[in-house]
Amino acid sequence: MKEKFDLLLREYLKDDSKLVNSSKEYYLEFVKNLPEDLYKYFDKEKYLIKASIGAGQKSEIAWLCIFNRNVTTSATQGIYICYLFKSDMSGFYLVLGQGITTFADLYGIEKYKNIEKVAKYFKNLIDDNKFSRENIDLKGKKELAKGYEAGTIISKYYEKGNYSDKELIDDLMALKSIYEDICENMSNSSYMNIVDNVLNNIDLSYVMAEDARKLLKETLKEEKDIKITETTMLEKVDIPSFKKKNKYAKITKKVTKKIDYIKKAKSNAKNGLLGEELVIIYEKKRLTDLGRKDLAEEIKWVSKEDDGTGYDIVSFDIDEEGNIKERYIEVKSTEENETNAFYISSNELSVMERLKTQYFVYRVYKVKASKPKVFVLGYEDFKDKIDLKVDSYKANIKEGG
């Protein structure tokens, strides 16, 4: 890498032609060969690497960009890793940047201000001290240079002649790790959601609890007779092991206007009902396999009639001596993966504490997939394997306050 960067820094301005000459050594090494070299560190199926010194006319700012194909394949939009060279070729930056063209198309004269707002949003997400959050200075006079500067999220500067190959690779791998963590939770569409959310500063606080209660009642009524159209059976798996917390997960959570929030809540309610029906099918098969089809027919879907009991389903367990006791099941469903957090109410925890070993939480995930899965948490699991954290408090005005 170093030799090719050195060559560009040394020769680019010596070539006083205003036109791109693809036969020049610095062009061949930087634009053609360097991207291929970098595929040693980036999977070609997952990433696209491009370098440019201009198309026809030589550009003020030479660049090399690394795009996650799921997010973007163009320097004009999205978020990507990029090397940006100063116009005077005194050095270059490694940046996590954004494409300015989309902002220019959408926001006109407000483009720089808006892309800076989105850059600030990402800066606040990234917890890393290796890279700078300060503004970069490309010494450019044209709009594109200003756009690159405004869109930069984090960066590191390399002065001409003052860097090593090891430093370049170590820094690139560090930035790759940050970029991959972000991209795992984002597509091009969700990037534009972020842009929309940040710039509109939408707040859900006005959505009232009464609205939510009415919504859920309506949805439960609408979906009371929900049926699974295909023969679907839950696959039981072990309780998942701990995974490092994903600090970028919230970038996929689109902050939406009220109507979208309502739709999302309806979708969540439907997922809940679907998960409960899958669990009933699962429990009926479990009891039937134990030779107790009679008990399978007695399973009760209590949440369809009363959602305040602290559990959704009453099934049965049979011990080694053939004694029968009720199994109280609370179902937590998601379209997402197994390690996504779920909410459990104080009422549910209270009921669990009362019923103890007869109370189970069935965590159904990938609920709409062709092969949905479930793991089961018992009373002891909540002591040993689950980290409960307070998410909200009830606030009352003090007497005499």
Secondary structure, 3 states (H helix, E strand, C coil): CHHHHHHHHHHCCCCCCCECCCCCHHHHHHHHHHHHHHCCCCCCCCEEEEEECCCCECCCCCEEEEEECCCCCCCCCCEEEEEEECCCCCEEEEEEEECCHHHHHHHHHHHHHHHHHHHHHHHHHCCCCCCECCCCCCCCCCHHHHHHHHHCCEEEEEECCCCCHHHHHHHHHHHHHHHHHHHCCCCHHHHHHHHHHHHHCCCCCCCCHHHHHHHHHHHHHHCCCCCCCCCCCCEECCCCCCCCCCCCHHHHCCCCCHHHHHHHHHHHHHHHHHHHHHHHHHHHHHHHHCCCHHHHCCCEEHHHCCCCCCCCEEEEEECCCCCEEEEEEEEEECCCCCCCCCCCCHHHHHHHHHHHHHEEEEEEECCCCCCCEEEEEEHHHHHHCCCCCCCCCCCCCCCCC
